[in-house]
Amino acid sequence: MITANRRLAQLPVRAWQQQWRDAVTDPLELLRLLGLEHRSAELLASRDTGFALRVPRGYVARMRAGDAADPLLLQVLPRPAELVNAPGYAFDAVGDMAASAAPGVLQKYNGRALLIATGSCAVNCRYCFRRHFPYGEQTAAANRWQGAVAAIAADTSISEVLLSGGDPLSLSNAKLAELGQALTAIPHVQRLRIHTRLPVVLPERVDAGLVQWLAQLPLQKVVVIHANHANELDASVDTAHAQLREAGCTLLNQSVLLRGVNDNEDALALLSERLLASGVLPYYLHQLDKVQGAAHFEVDDAQALTLMQALRARLPGYLVPRLVRETAGEKSKTPV
Ligand SMILES: *Cc1c(COP(=O)(O)O)cnc(C)c1O
């Protein structure tokens, strides 16, 4: 029998997994939590979008009650517009399938190998460009990372390993440590870069075990968080960032330019300033990947360029992200 004391002792270790499982997955419940249930017929997709709602409760708590246009809500709510079949919007928007070097390994750019570490994520962002990705056949963590590690070891041009997904921090600390150990043994690998939205949507994930692992990992470490709006950052997120920095990670942010969420000068400027206050520098502002179901988020290039001009005039240079788009077949992200 587990005593009350032992249960308490286990609490911090279990906290993020518990919150992960406890995510809101019912669109009506989400609207009810925000006092918007009376508008469900207008706000919700009338049938299955093929990509379920999933959002941790801590992130819901940062939404404004009663506001159907809340920038955090719009990122996660399955809306009627997703069901519109938009010409030019594909299932594999960025040519991932053509770039697979080994199961779960994408090598599109010089010197960098990207691992689709896992298909799991704590949040389903409606504009996710891998919302249709066949994760079943394609994750690098399968088989104790063997295929991925062999492909990286065999290619001495690879100095940086990027973890993507899904969200790589949805893996356990033990699973990440397995990879860290294997990468440390490959002399040409110098850097580990982790692309993750978990410090923002489930900051409890940055737990003692993760911080300890990162702190002792003998590689350069870069963590690229994904925040799109200043309201996504609160004190719990600041704490997660501080711990990552203390563990020796360089923190950068990448955002997606999203209509209705952050497609105005104030939203983008406030995001950059809020990120800096949290110890994170802006890196990329992405033009949307044209994935089926996300067309209603599109901001055209002319408006995007006007926004960038306004940001350059308003902010110090280091707070202006680079506006880029991912073009299938190109050797880097392409400046817009
Ligand atoms: C975006 C991306 C990278 C990283 O590109 P950076 O410009 O270095 O951020 C690497 N590999 C793949 C497959 C990518 O899509």
The ligand as a Gaussian input file, in Angstrom:
#p B3LYP/6-31G(d) Opt

LIG

0 1
 C       14.075000      24.155000     -40.200000
 C       14.886000      22.939000     -40.361000
 C       16.201000      22.886000     -39.896000
 C       16.857000      24.034000     -39.173000
 O       17.025000      25.158000     -39.938000
 P       17.712000      26.444000     -39.265000
 O       17.650000      27.464000     -40.330000
 O       19.098000      26.037000     -38.899000
 O       16.900000      26.778000     -38.061000
 C       16.920000      21.732000     -40.110000
 N       16.387000      20.664000     -40.734000
 C       15.131000      20.682000     -41.205000
 C       14.605000      19.467000     -41.890000
 C       14.333000      21.803000     -41.026000
 O       13.085000      21.797000     -41.476000

